[in-house]
Amino acid sequence: MMKRNQSGFTLIEIAIVLVIIGLLLGGVLKGQELINSAKVKNLSTDFRNIPVFIYSYQDKFRSLPGDDTNATSHVGATATLATTPAGSLGNGLINGFWDSNTATDESIVFWQHVRLAGLAAGPTTVSVASDQDPYLPQNAVGGRIGIESGSPTPPVDNLKGAYIICSKHILGKFAKQLDTTLDNGVGDTGSIMVTDDASSGSSRGASPPGVAAPDDDVLYTVCMGV
């Protein structure tokens, strides 16, 4: 009687396949980790760069971008002078909410002034058609970035600073890394605070509370006082 050939994988072949699968999964996870790290690095760079824009502009022109009464002579005839709220130009504040959609607010004109001064890249024609308008700066995860003076109602309760920078639509796991990198790692204290994504913007009434320990998969707004 003829012996029938056996089919199937040997233990060695199965082990090799499992090793290959493990290497592939490890590579995918490592790649995702690198992508996430790059996003957090870009997000933190935004928070570090915007104060540089402010202080460089002030050092050069003795004025605050967005609040500059002599912007046309400082950065060019195409510069816009903010008109809302009336009578606030030159008062040493960046008036208007950080995510304002009012083209004449100082918090919006701010970006034109720093770009015309050569401090930042981007369009210099003021336009606020939507949060995705090319004029309005975006962070590494596609959320709006902005600045305001935060007075009298800051975008996060008890957040202190002459100027407040906010960045929107940030996953909780990234918000925690940002807070740990730039501050104390607690989302409701210090110079970096985390709050609900829908509460800190131009529709806010009272200042929303900070979130001490953000959930990894929930979107938040991260704000920094400087």
Beta strands, then each sheet from edge to edge (+ up, - down):
strand 1: 145-148
strand 2: 164-171
strand 3: 192-196
strand 4: 219-225
sheet 1: 1+ 2- 4+ 3-
end
